Each structure stands twice: as structure tokens, then as C-alpha cells.
Amino acid sequence: MKKEFQLHDRREFLGDAIKGAALLAALPRVSARAAEKAASNPFAYDVRRLEKTDPKLISHEEVKRWKVAHPDARRLGLTPDGQLLVAAGNYLTAFSPEGERGFEMALTQPARAMAATADGPIYIGLRDHVEVFDAKGQRKAVWDSPGKKTWFTALAWNGNDLFAADAGNRVILRYDLSGKVVGRLGERNKERNVPGFIVPSPYLDIEPARDGLLRVNNPGRHRVEVYTPDGDFELAWGAASMGITGFCGCCNPINLALLPDGRCVTCEKGLPRVKIYTERGEFESVVAGAESFPENARACASKGLGDCTQGGLDAVADGQGRIFILDFVTSEVRVMRAKA
């Protein structure tokens, strides 16, 4: 998996990768020698400080945590009635917000994405195609794969169409209800002022917002971009930075969620953390910092932070404003509630 994405747009994101990943390479384990050197050199950049989050910035507290039913958990979803959907291995399992296990679907391949609609159908993205199930878990349709390089990582339903994030081809596909591709978003187009996605590893997410626009992460550019359903590029926010207000490493954020009031929740890998930004992209707070996910940070560090595909986080937010975080390494779901 790593090699397939390693070469995508390498020249474009190499500069940011050097600035971010090189400094983070030793983050989880700082040797005594390095600490000694930092103490003797007032100009040394001490990355140890990034392991801890300023308590004043933390806006949420963990109120519950549970282990998911199967290993290799990779995606979280939310049904219109508030049930959580967890894609783990060849299974899609439903949970109540309290962690009580509900229905489960056995799949032919690992699920990479899902989207549940108000009128019943559940769309599940396998690696290279989408399958449609009814509310009882019966498969109703299998859509054709759009191409060899397809690697679906997210699905989103906006009430009219299904949008699929194809990290392999670096594009968002717009499907009608019959499974026909009726639009392509995010492909580089100078005439339309579309910059194009830089996706070094299989992390590309999409979220429909209350304003009718779509939020998409562009991890290689370290930002979140806003598109119309027809593919017009509206605006972008975010920056490569070692500071808490930006996104570090080669490619972050990796996943998004939206709160009921339109604020954006971002998830990062390498230095695993979850943050909140306003609708216009102004940093607001930290939901959970890197110190909350030590195993996740170690997993990424062992493979190299430049193209980490081992660690990472996903999140969804429900109508009450609770944020649910999925840890890819520990296969745990954490329920986060805003502090009083």
C-alpha cells in the first residue's frame, strides 16, 4: 500500500515533507543525548514540546471509550438516526453512541468508506468500487469500478448525489443513484482555478456542509478546500506548520468531520491529534492532543512519518456536538464531549 502512493506528486510535496517530517522523525523517542544537546544549545528546535498540548487549548474531555468488534478499523460513519458505523476489516458494524453493538454486515473485501442515507440505502466503498445495501444488510447493487488506480477512502451523501473520494486517482467522483459518474471534482484545471489534490498516501476525505458546499482535505497542500457540488473551487484554508494551528508532516489533515454549527474537525497522523476550526478556517481548539494517542504515534514513527500509513485517526460528530474518534492502531472509539 505504501509504495503505490509513495510516488504520487512527490516533487510537489517534497518541500513541505522536508520541513515537517524530518523534524518529527524522532518525536516519540527523544534520546538523552538529544535532550542534552538541546539544553546546551539555546537555538535548538526541541520537538518534545509538540508531544504535550497546552491545557488551555483543550476544549473537550473523554467521557467513554470502547473497543470495536474487529481489527484493522479504518473508518467511522454516522447514520441519520445517530448510530455509529465502523468499517473494520471485512465488516461494517453499527454501534450506539454508548458503544452497544448493533447490526453487522460481512463484506467480500475490507470496507474503506461508507455513507448512510435517510431513506434506507447504505453505500459502502470497497477499494475499487461501491456496493449498495438496504437497511437489513442485503446487497442490492454493485457499481462498476471507475478505473485501475481507484482507491476509495471516503463516501458522502448530500441528499441528491453520492460523492466518492478516490485517493488513487486524486479526484472526487460524483455519482447519481444508478451508479453513473456524472461529475469529477478537484482535478487540476488552470482555467477553473482548481489547484489539484496532492495525495501521497491513501487519505482523502469529503464532507457535505450545511451551506451546500463540500469540504475536502488536500493533505499534500496541508489545507482544507471548499467546492461546489459542480466542482467549482471556492476557497481554501490551512498551512504547513509545526505549530498547533497548522498541519505538520508530509501530508495532513487526513480526515474531516463537521459539527452541527458548521465548524470543522480535523484529524492528523504522524503527530496524531484532533482539532477544531471555524467555518472560515480559524484555529479554535484541540479536541485531543498527541499525548492522548501514544501507541498511534509510535506506530507511525516506526514506519517513518513521511508516508505513514500505519497510524492515523478518523472522526465524526453527531447532532449533539459529541465528537467520536477512531484510533486506527488501538481500534478504539472515544467519545469526546465539550467541557462545561
C-alpha positions in Angstrom: 0.0 0.0 0.0 2.7 2.4 0.9 4.6 2.1 -2.4 1.6 2.7 -4.5 1.1 6.1 -3.1 4.7 7.0 -2.4 5.3 8.4 -5.9 2.2 10.5 -6.3 3.2 14.1 -6.8 6.4 13.6 -4.9 8.1 16.7 -6.3 5.1 18.9 -5.3 5.0 17.9 -1.6 8.7 17.2 -1.1 9.4 20.7 0.2 6.8 20.5 2.9 7.8 17.0 3.8 11.3 18.0 4.4 10.2 20.9 6.7 7.7 18.8 8.6 8.6 15.1 8.6 12.3 15.5 9.2 11.8 17.3 12.4 9.2 14.8 13.5 11.1 11.7 12.8 12.4 11.4 16.4 9.3 12.7 18.1 8.1 9.7 20.1 11.6 8.8 21.3 13.9 11.7 22.2 17.3 10.3 23.4 19.2 11.6 26.4 21.9 12.8 24.0 19.4 14.9 22.0 17.9 16.4 25.2 21.5 17.2 26.4 22.2 18.9 23.1 19.0 20.9 23.2 19.8 22.1 26.7 23.3 23.3 25.7 22.1 25.0 22.5 19.6 27.8 23.0 18.8 27.8 19.3 18.0 24.0 19.1 14.4 23.2 18.0 13.0 20.9 20.7 10.3 18.8 19.2 9.5 17.3 22.5 7.2 20.2 23.3 4.9 19.0 20.5 4.1 15.9 22.5 2.2 17.9 25.0 -0.8 20.2 24.4 -1.3 23.4 26.3 -4.2 22.5 28.6 -5.8 25.9 27.9 -6.3 24.9 24.3 -8.1 21.6 25.0 -11.9 22.1 24.7 -13.1 18.5 25.1 -13.0 15.7 27.6 -13.3 11.9 27.1 -16.5 10.5 28.5 -16.4 7.0 27.2 -14.2 4.6 25.2 -14.7 1.1 23.8 -13.0 -1.4 21.5 -14.5 -2.1 18.1 -15.7 -5.6 17.1 -12.9 -6.4 14.6 -9.3 -5.5 14.0 -8.0 -3.2 11.3 -10.6 -0.5 11.9 -10.2 2.3 9.3 -13.4 4.5 9.0 -16.2 5.9 11.1 -19.6 6.8 9.8 -22.9 8.1 11.2 -26.4 7.1 10.2 -29.2 9.8 10.1 -30.7 8.4 13.3 -27.4 8.7 15.2 -25.9 5.2 15.1 -22.1 4.9 14.5 -20.8 2.8 11.7 -17.3 1.3 12.0 -15.5 -0.2 9.0 -13.0 -2.8 10.3 -11.6 -5.5 8.0 -14.3 -7.2 6.0 -17.1 -6.0 8.3 -19.3 -3.0 8.8 -20.7 -2.8 12.3 -23.2 -0.5 13.9 -22.9 0.8 17.5 -25.0 3.1 19.6 -23.3 6.3 20.9 -22.7 4.4 24.2 -20.9 1.5 22.4 -23.7 -1.1 22.3 -23.2 -3.3 19.3 -26.0 -3.3 16.7 -26.3 -4.8 13.2 -23.3 -6.1 11.2 -22.6 -6.7 7.6 -20.0 -9.2 6.3 -18.3 -8.0 3.1 -16.1 -9.6 0.4 -13.3 -7.1 0.9 -12.2 -4.6 3.5 -14.5 -1.6 3.7 -12.8 1.7 3.0 -15.7 4.1 3.3 -19.4 4.3 3.9 -22.4 6.6 3.7 -25.9 6.0 5.1 -29.0 7.8 3.7 -32.2 8.9 5.4 -34.4 6.7 3.2 -32.5 3.4 3.9 -29.7 2.6 1.4 -26.2 2.2 2.8 -23.4 2.8 0.4 -20.1 1.0 1.1 -16.8 1.8 -0.6 -14.5 -1.1 -1.1 -11.1 -0.4 -2.5 -12.1 0.0 -6.2 -15.9 0.1 -6.3 -19.1 0.9 -4.4 -21.7 -1.6 -3.3 -25.3 -0.7 -2.2 -27.1 -2.4 0.7 -30.6 -2.0 2.1 -31.3 -1.3 5.8 -31.3 -5.0 6.5 -27.9 -5.6 5.1 -28.9 -7.2 1.8 -26.7 -6.3 -1.2 -28.8 -4.5 -3.8 -26.3 -3.3 -6.3 -22.6 -3.4 -7.2 -21.3 -0.4 -9.2 -18.6 -0.7 -11.8 -15.1 0.3 -10.8 -14.1 3.6 -12.4 -10.5 2.6 -13.1 -7.4 0.5 -12.2 -5.8 3.0 -9.8 -9.1 3.6 -7.9 -8.6 3.6 -4.1 -11.8 4.8 -2.4 -11.2 6.4 1.0 -14.5 8.3 1.7 -18.1 8.5 0.7 -20.5 11.3 1.3 -24.2 11.8 0.6 -25.6 15.3 0.2 -29.3 14.4 -0.2 -29.1 14.2 -4.0 -25.9 12.5 -5.1 -23.1 10.3 -3.7 -19.6 11.7 -3.7 -16.7 9.3 -3.6 -13.1 10.3 -2.7 -10.7 8.4 -5.0 -7.2 8.8 -3.4 -5.6 6.6 -6.1 -6.7 9.0 -8.9 -6.7 12.1 -6.7 -10.3 13.1 -7.6 -13.8 13.3 -6.0 -16.3 11.4 -8.2 -20.0 12.4 -8.2 -22.4 9.6 -8.8 -26.1 9.6 -9.5 -28.4 7.0 -7.9 -27.8 4.5 -10.7 -24.1 4.4 -10.1 -23.2 6.5 -13.1 -20.3 9.0 -12.7 -21.8 12.4 -13.5 -19.0 14.7 -12.3 -15.4 14.9 -11.2 -14.2 17.4 -8.6 -10.7 18.5 -7.7 -8.7 17.6 -10.7 -6.1 20.2 -11.6 -7.6 22.7 -14.0 -5.9 26.1 -14.6 -8.9 27.5 -16.4 -11.2 26.8 -13.5 -8.5 27.8 -11.0 -8.6 24.3 -9.4 -5.1 23.6 -7.9 -5.4 19.8 -7.8 -5.1 17.3 -4.9 -1.7 16.1 -3.7 -2.3 12.7 -2.1 1.0 11.0 -1.1 -0.9 8.2 0.9 -4.4 6.9 0.9 -6.1 9.7 2.8 -8.7 11.8 1.0 -11.9 12.8 2.7 -15.1 14.7 1.8 -17.9 16.2 3.9 -21.1 18.0 2.8 -21.7 21.1 4.8 -24.9 22.9 5.8 -24.1 25.7 3.3 -24.4 23.2 0.4 -20.7 23.2 -0.3 -18.2 20.3 0.1 -15.2 20.3 2.4 -12.3 18.2 1.1 -8.9 17.8 2.7 -5.9 18.3 0.4 -3.2 16.6 2.6 -0.2 17.3 0.4 -1.0 21.0 0.5 -1.7 21.0 4.2 -5.2 22.5 3.9 -8.9 22.1 3.6 -10.6 23.1 0.4 -14.2 24.1 -0.4 -16.0 23.1 -3.6 -19.5 23.4 -5.0 -21.2 20.1 -6.0 -20.5 21.0 -9.6 -16.7 21.2 -8.9 -16.1 25.0 -8.6 -13.2 25.8 -6.3 -14.4 28.4 -3.8 -11.7 28.8 -1.1 -9.1 27.0 1.0 -7.6 27.4 4.4 -4.7 25.8 6.3 -1.0 25.9 6.2 2.1 23.7 6.8 3.4 24.4 10.3 4.9 22.7 13.2 2.7 24.9 15.5 -0.6 23.7 16.8 -2.6 26.0 14.5 -1.3 24.4 11.3 -0.7 20.9 9.9 2.7 19.2 10.1 4.5 16.3 8.4 4.3 15.5 4.7 0.5 15.3 4.4 -2.2 16.4 6.8 -5.0 16.6 7.7 -6.1 13.1 6.7 -9.7 13.1 7.7 -12.5 15.7 8.4 -15.8 15.9 10.3 -18.3 18.8 10.7 -20.0 19.9 13.8 -23.7 20.9 13.6 -22.9 24.6 13.6 -20.5 24.2 10.6 -17.2 24.2 12.4 -14.6 21.7 11.0 -12.9 18.9 12.9 -9.6 17.8 11.5 -7.6 14.6 12.2 -3.9 14.2 11.7 -1.4 11.3 11.5 2.3 11.2 12.5 1.6 13.6 15.3 -1.9 12.3 16.0 -4.2 15.0 17.1 -7.8 16.2 16.6 -8.6 19.9 16.3 -11.5 22.3 15.7 -11.5 25.2 13.2 -14.2 27.8 12.5 -16.1 27.6 9.2 -13.6 30.1 7.7 -10.6 28.1 8.9 -9.5 29.9 12.0 -8.0 27.6 14.7 -10.3 27.3 17.7 -9.2 24.5 20.0 -7.8 21.0 20.4 -10.2 18.1 21.0 -7.4 15.6 21.8 -3.6 16.1 21.5 -0.8 13.8 20.6 -0.4 12.7 24.2 -3.8 11.0 24.0 -2.6 8.6 21.3 0.9 7.3 22.3 0.5 3.9 20.5 -0.7 5.7 17.4 2.3 8.0 17.4 4.7 5.1 17.9 3.2 3.1 15.1 3.8 5.9 12.7 7.3 6.6 13.9 8.3 3.0 13.4 7.4 3.2 9.7 8.7 6.8 9.1 6.5 9.8 9.3 7.0 10.9 5.7 4.5 8.4 4.3 2.9 6.9 7.4 0.0 4.6 6.6 0.0 2.7 9.9 -1.2 5.3 12.3 -4.0 7.9 11.9 -7.4 8.9 13.2 -10.9 9.3 11.9 -13.8 11.3 13.5 -17.5 12.0 13.2 -19.7 14.5 15.1 -23.3 13.9 15.9 -26.3 16.3 16.3 -25.5 16.9 20.0 -22.0 18.1 19.1 -20.3 15.0 20.5 -17.1 14.0 18.6 -16.3 10.3 18.2 -12.7 9.5 17.4 -11.5 6.2 15.9 -7.9 5.2 16.6 -6.6 3.1 13.8 -3.9 1.5 15.9 -5.8 0.5 19.1 -9.1 0.0 17.3 -10.9 2.1 19.9 -13.6 4.6 19.7 -13.5 7.6 22.1 -16.5 9.7 22.9 -15.5 13.4 23.4 -17.8 16.0 24.9 -17.2 19.7 25.1 -16.1 20.8 28.6 -18.7 22.7 30.6 
